[in-house]
Amino acid sequence: MIRPLRDYVVLEGEPEERNVGGLIIKTKENDEGVATVVAVGPGTKDEEGHDLPVDVKVGDKVLFKKYSATEYKQGDHHYLVLRNEDIIAIVE
């Protein structure tokens, strides 16, 4: 499993490989840009030292900026790692 740092979030979906402008993008064909949160970093601090928590929790289904994620494959699992700010919405 991956343990994200700072304000990074790990998503898991059912990827489909596509080549877009020389980049390999992995997204779920039916729900492009939608995946499930499987790990969340502890958050960051602002300039004054106040905690800035991550907006999502494990198990949330989220809509994200599809070109902002870094792909990681571990065995049969495909993960996407991205910053909290690249998550657009929680899908309910």
Secondary structure as GFF3:
##gff-version 3
##sequence-region A 1 92
A	DSSP	beta_strand	8	12	.	.	.	ID=ss1
A	DSSP	beta_strand	16	20	.	.	.	ID=ss2
A	DSSP	beta_strand	23	27	.	.	.	ID=ss3
A	DSSP	beta_strand	34	40	.	.	.	ID=ss4
A	DSSP	beta_strand	44	45	.	.	.	ID=ss5
A	DSSP	beta_strand	51	52	.	.	.	ID=ss6
A	DSSP	beta_strand	61	64	.	.	.	ID=ss7
A	DSSP	beta_strand	70	74	.	.	.	ID=ss8
A	DSSP	beta_strand	77	83	.	.	.	ID=ss9
A	DSSP	three_ten_helix	84	86	.	.	.	ID=ss10
A	DSSP	beta_strand	87	91	.	.	.	ID=ss11
###
